[in-house]
Amino acid sequence: MDFGFSEEQDLLRAQVRKFLEDQCPLEQVRQIAAGDEGYCPRLWGQLAELGWLGLTLPEEFGGLGLSWVDLVVILEETGRSLFPSPLLSTLLAATVIDQHGTAEQRQRWLPALIDGSSIATVALLDEQDYLVPQAIQLQGAAGDGGYRLSGEKRFVQDATAADLFLVAFRTGPGDDDLGLALVPRQAQGVSVADTEGWDRTKRSGVLTLDAVQVDADQLLGAAMLGAPAIASIIDYGALAVSAEAIGVCEGILNLTSQYALDREQFGSPIGRYQGVKHPLAEIYVDIECMKSLVYYAAWALEAQPDDAPAAIAKAKAYAAERTCNAGVAGVQLHGAIGYTDEYDMQLFMKRSKWSRATYGDEDFHYDRVAGYGGI
Amino acid sequence: MDFDFTEKEQAFRAEVKQFIADNLPPPEQRGEDFEKHWHAKLIEKKWIGFSWPKEYGGGGGTLIEQFILKEEMSKALAPDLGSDFMGLTWVGPALIRHGTEEQKKEFLPDLLNCRSSWCTGYSEPDVGSDLGSLKLRAVRDGDDYVINGSKIWTTRAHVARYIFLTVRTNPEAQSRYSGISVLLTPMNTPGIEVRPIVNIVGQHHFNQVFFTDVRVPVSARLGAEGEGWKVVMGALANERSGISESTGMERHLEKLKELARNSQKGGKPALQDAEVRRKLARFETQISAMRLNGLRNLTKQIKGAQPSSETSVNKLLRGILEIPMADLAMSLLGNEASGMGEWQFDALNFHGTVIGGGSPNIQRNIIAERVLGLPKD
């Protein structure tokens, strides 16, 4: 039993934090958010050089072969600095390719995803915005030794940045009729449109497939992987978003605590008043709980896989609900300045709302917790 | 990061489970003599004061083993480890840290052998959450202190043999925190009078205690004169280690799930009601977080850090969970809620457990001031 980080993990955290503070302070975040690409290719290249894109991926493809606990350290920091990049999407896609891909598919894609030359994302959700494998509707019609995919995928993270999509589709009504197709951006019949949102540090888009031909070798794992493989993507996504949410809450707490110390009203720093200090104490409590739940879930993912789905559902339920609360409290405790464009609090508040919905909100995950807990 | 228990720890868990299977009857079959026999067996195992150092008669168990012991005992609905919760939780660790050899010899063996009975004197009629302003006066007179004033909300004062008494020895001290001392005072000392206070569930647990020219020898002082605040803060931090908070909450949750399984809501099984399900799932999630918070604090302690204000987190979580959990139970009970059952009792009694050791708002103050560095009120 050792519920703490190793020296190496503490060093990694310090390294990531310094890199992001130096290379991407909030002025830079704003610039990237205002641009078309949604990320900075120069910084993306540096992430690759530092090895962070392949942190959890096998060394034979250029990765570092570390664990999800290590990855959580990085994601907390990217959340804390609101770092805009397709890191989360690419990591998820690479993880799924590594787990389910054939030897050829892993060799074909993983080195490019790890060295930063390729950006990938997963496309799960259809018209019906319901995050379970059973709700996937996009049809693949058998033909020419493969499948022909037609339909629309919504809420595809980093869609405009990606050159590779992992598209979930079905060939029939059953759980076994679900598969994932590796679809390059330049394939015939693929089009991508950016979806405008308030949080421009996180990009999402619509992927439209118009009779896109998927050959047998583009079917991930050369088989219909079925519902469990897709459910595991949802779990990875939920855990990753929860880890970033810890950092988002820490950003909110730091900014707002400092403001509470600096801002004087009625002859005293407003942090002296319980109406201000108590909500801040609650954000601290929520961060502590989120850390406990996320760290345990990340450990369980590899060491106790049977317990991982329940642990991840708890982590994301808590993170979804309480990060959103922290965002609201952060703006309200600032007063009018928190409602301005120029002050940074709004960036964190917008991210808190993204963190709630992405990979399942609290209602979705509490329902899962109930199921796992025999309720 | 590693949540696996070592082979030695797993073997210890198996030993505890076996001990429970052999010695602990279910609650309804525990007769009058049960506690006496139970304590005798625990003493033999050295499981009372299990993590205290062996040189003071403790079991020399690791903090992890102590956690395993508490967790298994709680799951089995065992009574507290030992007969003197206050003494074992607060007085013993403070004695080990600050006591003279004579004091340790006098008090520690009784604590470990279920022969002690302590109460703690913190609050006063005008001093509750603001402990630093306590007024109970102790004036030095030769080799004695002479004590005058009053303590209140003193749980078990009517049965305790000793009181862990906080007094003001120097009202002129530079800081109000530096004029406080702790006196280990026998309750049968002349001049001490105990008046019962009945709580909202009709029970007599706490009291007001009056001190009129009460004389105790200087040798009864724990720690140096004027160092009482340090002694007390260490003792309170023990209470806030956070582990026992979560094991207790796990028990409440199991009881609540059981109630929900057997309840109806709107003419249908309550577990088909989306709101009931989500409320239970939310409690389960928060209580999992508490357990993990406790383990995280434990890891920090094992690596050498003393329990500090960050453990207020679990105390606060318990404070904001107990009353809503009882509230859900009351709603599941429907009209039965106006009866006299276990949950109806808890729905009232939790008001006391939530306040004891520092109310939720006090925990928020502690976190905001000591962890976040915000100015004091």
Chai-1 contact restraints between the chains, C-beta under 6 A:
chainA,res_idxA,chainB,res_idxB,connection_type,confidence,min_distance_angstrom,max_distance_angstrom,comment,restraint_id
A,M1,B,F5,contact,1.0,0.0,6.0,A-B,restraint_1
A,M1,B,I64,contact,1.0,0.0,6.0,A-B,restraint_2
A,D2,B,D2,contact,1.0,0.0,6.0,A-B,restraint_3
A,D2,B,T299,contact,1.0,0.0,6.0,A-B,restraint_4
A,F3,B,L295,contact,1.0,0.0,6.0,A-B,restraint_5
A,F3,B,R296,contact,1.0,0.0,6.0,A-B,restraint_6
A,F3,B,T299,contact,1.0,0.0,6.0,A-B,restraint_7
A,G4,B,T299,contact,1.0,0.0,6.0,A-B,restraint_8
A,V69,B,M1,contact,1.0,0.0,6.0,A-B,restraint_9
A,S257,B,L372,contact,1.0,0.0,6.0,A-B,restraint_10
A,P269,B,P375,contact,1.0,0.0,6.0,A-B,restraint_11
A,G271,B,L374,contact,1.0,0.0,6.0,A-B,restraint_12
A,G271,B,P375,contact,1.0,0.0,6.0,A-B,restraint_13
A,R272,B,P375,contact,1.0,0.0,6.0,A-B,restraint_14
A,K277,B,A368,contact,1.0,0.0,6.0,A-B,restraint_15
A,K277,B,L374,contact,1.0,0.0,6.0,A-B,restraint_16
A,H278,B,R364,contact,1.0,0.0,6.0,A-B,restraint_17
A,L280,B,A368,contact,1.0,0.0,6.0,A-B,restraint_18
A,L280,B,L372,contact,1.0,0.0,6.0,A-B,restraint_19
A,A281,B,R364,contact,1.0,0.0,6.0,A-B,restraint_20
A,A281,B,I367,contact,1.0,0.0,6.0,A-B,restraint_21
A,A281,B,A368,contact,1.0,0.0,6.0,A-B,restraint_22
A,Y284,B,I367,contact,1.0,0.0,6.0,A-B,restraint_23
A,V285,B,V313,contact,1.0,0.0,6.0,A-B,restraint_24
A,V285,B,L316,contact,1.0,0.0,6.0,A-B,restraint_25
A,E288,B,N293,contact,1.0,0.0,6.0,A-B,restraint_26
A,E288,B,V313,contact,1.0,0.0,6.0,A-B,restraint_27
A,C289,B,A289,contact,1.0,0.0,6.0,A-B,restraint_28
A,S292,B,A289,contact,1.0,0.0,6.0,A-B,restraint_29
A,S292,B,L292,contact,1.0,0.0,6.0,A-B,restraint_30
A,S292,B,N293,contact,1.0,0.0,6.0,A-B,restraint_31
A,S292,B,R296,contact,1.0,0.0,6.0,A-B,restraint_32
A,L293,B,A289,contact,1.0,0.0,6.0,A-B,restraint_33
A,Y296,B,L292,contact,1.0,0.0,6.0,A-B,restraint_34
A,W299,B,M1,contact,1.0,0.0,6.0,A-B,restraint_35
A,W299,B,F3,contact,1.0,0.0,6.0,A-B,restraint_36
A,K314,B,T285,contact,1.0,0.0,6.0,A-B,restraint_37
A,K314,B,S288,contact,1.0,0.0,6.0,A-B,restraint_38
A,A317,B,T285,contact,1.0,0.0,6.0,A-B,restraint_39
A,Y318,B,T285,contact,1.0,0.0,6.0,A-B,restraint_40
A,Y366,B,R278,contact,1.0,0.0,6.0,A-B,restraint_41
A,Y366,B,A281,contact,1.0,0.0,6.0,A-B,restraint_42
A,Y366,B,R282,contact,1.0,0.0,6.0,A-B,restraint_43
A,V369,B,A281,contact,1.0,0.0,6.0,A-B,restraint_44
A,V369,B,E284,contact,1.0,0.0,6.0,A-B,restraint_45
A,V369,B,T285,contact,1.0,0.0,6.0,A-B,restraint_46
A,A370,B,R277,contact,1.0,0.0,6.0,A-B,restraint_47
A,A370,B,A281,contact,1.0,0.0,6.0,A-B,restraint_48
A,G373,B,E284,contact,1.0,0.0,6.0,A-B,restraint_49
A,I375,B,R277,contact,1.0,0.0,6.0,A-B,restraint_50
A,I375,B,L280,contact,1.0,0.0,6.0,A-B,restraint_51
